[in-house]
């Protein structure tokens, strides 16, 4: 079974709704995400809002390769 992927925009929407006062369970149901996943996204965002949900790390390694060249 293939894993479901979520865009940065969806993750930010989930985080914003939780921060606005909706319950974790309610937001999880509305976006069809597990509560543990939504909680993980919230923790990631709170730890570093500017670099949250940067992707799979490929952009950083590509930048490093370009810098080496």
VEXNU-348642 format. One record per atom (N, C-alpha, C): residue number from 1; residue in one letter; atom name; x, y, z. Coordinates in nm, 3 decimals, always signed. Atoms other than C-alpha are relative to their C-alpha. Example, Ala and Ser with C-alpha at 12.3 -4.5 7.8 and 13.67 -1.06 7.14 Angstrom:
<sites>
SITE seq type atom       x       y       z
SITE   1    a    N  +0.089  -0.119  +0.000
SITE   1    a   CA  +1.230  -0.450  +0.780
SITE   1    a    C  +0.090  +0.120  +0.000
SITE   2    s    N  -0.082  -0.119  -0.006
SITE   2    s   CA  +1.367  -0.106  +0.714
SITE   2    s    C  -0.077  +0.109  +0.073
</sites>
This chain:
<sites>
SITE seq type atom       x       y       z
SITE   1    x    N  +0.084  -0.118  +0.000
SITE   1    x   CA  +0.000  +0.000  +0.000
SITE   1    x    C  +0.089  +0.124  +0.000
SITE   2    x    N  -0.079  -0.120  +0.014
SITE   2    x   CA  +0.137  +0.339  -0.098
SITE   2    x    C  -0.034  +0.101  +0.110
SITE   3    x    N  +0.021  -0.102  -0.102
SITE   3    x   CA  +0.185  +0.608  +0.165
SITE   3    x    C  -0.063  +0.125  -0.059
SITE   4    x    N  +0.063  -0.124  +0.043
SITE   4    x   CA  -0.023  +0.919  +0.141
SITE   4    x    C  +0.096  +0.115  +0.031
SITE   5    x    N  -0.088  -0.115  -0.022
SITE   5    x   CA  +0.181  +1.237  +0.098
SITE   5    x    C  -0.082  +0.127  +0.010
SITE   6    x    N  +0.070  -0.124  -0.022
SITE   6    x   CA  +0.076  +1.581  +0.210
SITE   6    x    C  +0.092  +0.116  -0.037
SITE   7    x    N  -0.078  -0.116  +0.039
SITE   7    x   CA  +0.190  +1.913  +0.071
SITE   7    x    C  +0.027  +0.089  +0.121
SITE   8    x    N  -0.032  -0.096  -0.105
SITE   8    x   CA  +0.343  +2.187  +0.280
SITE   8    x    C  -0.122  +0.084  +0.035
SITE   9    x    N  +0.118  -0.083  -0.022
SITE   9    x   CA  +0.025  +2.390  +0.237
SITE   9    x    C  -0.103  -0.071  +0.088
SITE  10    x    N  +0.095  +0.076  -0.081
SITE  10    x   CA  -0.192  +2.114  +0.383
SITE  10    x    C  +0.049  -0.009  +0.144
SITE  11    x    N  -0.057  +0.009  -0.135
SITE  11    x   CA  +0.043  +2.069  +0.677
SITE  11    x    C  -0.015  +0.132  +0.074
SITE  12    x    N  +0.015  -0.131  -0.063
SITE  12    x   CA  +0.041  +2.443  +0.745
SITE  12    x    C  -0.146  +0.029  +0.035
SITE  13    x    N  +0.142  -0.020  -0.027
SITE  13    x   CA  -0.339  +2.450  +0.722
SITE  13    x    C  -0.042  -0.076  +0.125
SITE  14    x    N  +0.031  +0.081  -0.119
SITE  14    x   CA  -0.363  +2.171  +0.980
SITE  14    x    C  +0.054  +0.069  +0.125
SITE  15    x    N  -0.063  -0.066  -0.114
SITE  15    x   CA  -0.122  +2.351  +1.213
SITE  15    x    C  -0.076  +0.128  +0.037
SITE  16    x    N  +0.072  -0.126  -0.027
SITE  16    x   CA  -0.305  +2.684  +1.178
SITE  16    x    C  -0.137  -0.024  +0.064
SITE  17    x    N  +0.132  +0.031  -0.058
SITE  17    x   CA  -0.642  +2.526  +1.253
SITE  17    x    C  +0.013  -0.044  +0.144
SITE  18    x    N  -0.022  +0.043  -0.138
SITE  18    x   CA  -0.505  +2.361  +1.566
SITE  18    x    C  +0.032  +0.121  +0.087
SITE  19    x    N  -0.038  -0.119  -0.075
SITE  19    x   CA  -0.349  +2.689  +1.676
SITE  19    x    C  -0.116  +0.098  +0.017
SITE  20    x    N  +0.114  -0.091  -0.010
SITE  20    x   CA  -0.677  +2.874  +1.613
SITE  20    x    C  -0.102  -0.045  +0.105
SITE  21    x    N  +0.089  +0.043  -0.107
SITE  21    x   CA  -0.851  +2.666  +1.878
SITE  21    x    C  -0.075  -0.128  -0.026
SITE  22    x    N  +0.067  +0.127  +0.027
SITE  22    x   CA  -0.989  +2.361  +1.703
SITE  22    x    C  +0.076  -0.112  +0.070
SITE  23    x    N  -0.066  +0.112  -0.066
SITE  23    x   CA  -0.918  +2.031  +1.874
SITE  23    x    C  +0.080  -0.082  -0.101
SITE  24    x    N  -0.085  +0.083  +0.083
SITE  24    x   CA  -0.652  +1.799  +1.741
SITE  24    x    C  -0.082  -0.109  -0.069
SITE  25    x    N  +0.084  +0.106  +0.057
SITE  25    x   CA  -0.910  +1.525  +1.688
SITE  25    x    C  -0.090  +0.053  -0.111
SITE  26    x    N  +0.090  -0.059  +0.100
SITE  26    x   CA  -1.146  +1.754  +1.497
SITE  26    x    C  +0.075  +0.030  -0.129
SITE  27    x    N  -0.080  -0.034  +0.118
SITE  27    x   CA  -0.875  +1.880  +1.261
SITE  27    x    C  +0.046  -0.127  -0.070
SITE  28    x    N  -0.045  +0.127  +0.059
SITE  28    x   CA  -0.745  +1.527  +1.209
SITE  28    x    C  -0.110  -0.066  -0.081
SITE  29    x    N  +0.113  +0.058  +0.073
SITE  29    x   CA  -1.089  +1.401  +1.108
SITE  29    x    C  -0.028  +0.077  -0.128
SITE  30    x    N  +0.033  -0.082  +0.116
SITE  30    x   CA  -1.150  +1.693  +0.872
SITE  30    x    C  +0.101  -0.017  -0.114
SITE  31    x    N  -0.105  +0.011  +0.102
SITE  31    x   CA  -0.818  +1.645  +0.690
SITE  31    x    C  +0.043  -0.144  -0.026
SITE  32    x    N  -0.029  +0.142  +0.015
SITE  32    x   CA  -0.815  +1.264  +0.715
SITE  32    x    C  +0.146  -0.032  +0.027
SITE  33    x    N  -0.137  +0.020  -0.046
SITE  33    x   CA  -0.486  +1.260  +0.904
SITE  33    x    C  -0.009  -0.059  +0.141
SITE  34    x    N  +0.002  +0.053  -0.135
SITE  34    x   CA  -0.403  +1.061  +1.215
SITE  34    x    C  +0.035  +0.110  +0.100
SITE  35    x    N  -0.028  -0.101  -0.102
SITE  35    x   CA  -0.388  +1.257  +1.538
SITE  35    x    C  +0.149  +0.005  +0.032
SITE  36    x    N  -0.144  +0.001  -0.026
SITE  36    x   CA  -0.028  +1.148  +1.590
SITE  36    x    C  +0.076  +0.076  -0.109
SITE  37    x    N  -0.065  -0.072  +0.109
SITE  37    x   CA  +0.068  +1.286  +1.248
SITE  37    x    C  -0.022  +0.151  +0.015
SITE  38    x    N  +0.030  -0.141  -0.019
SITE  38    x   CA  -0.106  +1.618  +1.313
SITE  38    x    C  +0.080  +0.056  +0.118
SITE  39    x    N  -0.078  -0.042  -0.115
SITE  39    x   CA  +0.065  +1.637  +1.650
SITE  39    x    C  +0.148  +0.016  -0.036
SITE  40    x    N  -0.139  -0.007  +0.046
SITE  40    x   CA  +0.403  +1.569  +1.488
SITE  40    x    C  +0.024  +0.125  -0.083
SITE  41    x    N  -0.012  -0.121  +0.082
SITE  41    x   CA  +0.343  +1.847  +1.234
SITE  41    x    C  +0.000  +0.125  +0.088
SITE  42    x    N  +0.007  -0.114  -0.091
SITE  42    x   CA  +0.251  +2.087  +1.515
SITE  42    x    C  +0.132  +0.017  +0.074
SITE  43    x    N  -0.128  -0.007  -0.070
SITE  43    x   CA  +0.569  +2.003  +1.708
SITE  43    x    C  +0.111  +0.048  -0.093
SITE  44    x    N  -0.102  -0.042  +0.097
SITE  44    x   CA  +0.783  +2.041  +1.395
SITE  44    x    C  -0.013  +0.149  -0.029
SITE  45    x    N  +0.022  -0.141  +0.029
SITE  45    x   CA  +0.627  +2.378  +1.318
SITE  45    x    C  +0.042  +0.087  +0.119
SITE  46    x    N  -0.032  -0.080  -0.120
SITE  46    x   CA  +0.663  +2.503  +1.677
SITE  46    x    C  +0.150  +0.003  +0.028
SITE  47    x    N  -0.144  +0.002  -0.026
SITE  47    x   CA  +1.029  +2.400  +1.693
SITE  47    x    C  +0.078  +0.090  -0.095
SITE  48    x    N  -0.070  -0.084  +0.097
SITE  48    x   CA  +1.129  +2.589  +1.377
SITE  48    x    C  -0.097  +0.042  -0.110
SITE  49    x    N  +0.104  -0.040  +0.096
SITE  49    x   CA  +0.849  +2.775  +1.195
SITE  49    x    C  +0.053  +0.038  -0.139
SITE  50    x    N  -0.048  -0.046  +0.131
SITE  50    x   CA  +1.066  +2.918  +0.917
SITE  50    x    C  +0.046  -0.113  -0.089
SITE  51    x    N  -0.051  +0.111  +0.080
SITE  51    x   CA  +1.210  +2.584  +0.806
SITE  51    x    C  -0.085  -0.127  +0.014
SITE  52    x    N  +0.086  +0.117  -0.016
SITE  52    x   CA  +0.919  +2.352  +0.889
SITE  52    x    C  -0.047  -0.050  -0.136
SITE  53    x    N  +0.052  +0.066  +0.120
SITE  53    x   CA  +0.813  +2.107  +0.620
SITE  53    x    C  +0.081  +0.034  -0.124
SITE  54    x    N  -0.089  -0.036  +0.111
SITE  54    x   CA  +1.113  +2.170  +0.396
SITE  54    x    C  +0.001  -0.105  -0.110
SITE  55    x    N  +0.001  +0.104  +0.101
SITE  55    x   CA  +1.063  +1.844  +0.210
SITE  55    x    C  +0.081  -0.120  +0.045
SITE  56    x    N  -0.071  +0.124  -0.031
SITE  56    x   CA  +1.267  +1.529  +0.191
SITE  56    x    C  +0.151  +0.019  +0.009
SITE  57    x    N  -0.141  -0.026  -0.015
SITE  57    x   CA  +1.604  +1.697  +0.213
SITE  57    x    C  +0.077  +0.007  -0.131
SITE  58    x    N  -0.069  -0.001  +0.128
SITE  58    x   CA  +1.683  +1.679  -0.157
SITE  58    x    C  +0.047  +0.141  -0.037
SITE  59    x    N  -0.037  -0.136  +0.036
SITE  59    x   CA  +1.691  +2.057  -0.195
SITE  59    x    C  +0.132  +0.041  +0.064
SITE  60    x    N  -0.124  -0.034  -0.070
SITE  60    x   CA  +1.968  +2.093  +0.062
SITE  60    x    C  +0.118  -0.069  -0.066
SITE  61    x    N  -0.111  +0.071  +0.061
SITE  61    x   CA  +2.183  +1.826  -0.098
SITE  61    x    C  +0.028  +0.051  -0.141
SITE  62    x    N  -0.022  -0.057  +0.132
SITE  62    x   CA  +2.130  +1.974  -0.445
SITE  62    x    C  +0.073  +0.133  +0.009
SITE  63    x    N  -0.070  -0.127  -0.019
SITE  63    x   CA  +2.237  +2.314  -0.318
SITE  63    x    C  +0.145  -0.024  +0.037
SITE  64    x    N  -0.138  +0.032  -0.039
SITE  64    x   CA  +2.544  +2.159  -0.160
SITE  64    x    C  +0.080  -0.047  -0.121
SITE  65    x    N  -0.069  +0.048  +0.122
SITE  65    x   CA  +2.632  +1.985  -0.488
SITE  65    x    C  +0.030  +0.116  -0.093
SITE  66    x    N  -0.022  -0.117  +0.085
SITE  66    x   CA  +2.588  +2.309  -0.682
SITE  66    x    C  +0.111  +0.087  +0.054
SITE  67    x    N  -0.106  -0.081  -0.061
SITE  67    x   CA  +2.812  +2.491  -0.437
SITE  67    x    C  +0.136  -0.062  -0.022
SITE  68    x    N  -0.127  +0.068  +0.024
SITE  68    x   CA  +3.083  +2.229  -0.482
SITE  68    x    C  +0.048  +0.020  -0.142
SITE  69    x    N  -0.037  -0.018  +0.140
SITE  69    x   CA  +3.075  +2.271  -0.859
SITE  69    x    C  +0.046  +0.141  -0.023
</sites>
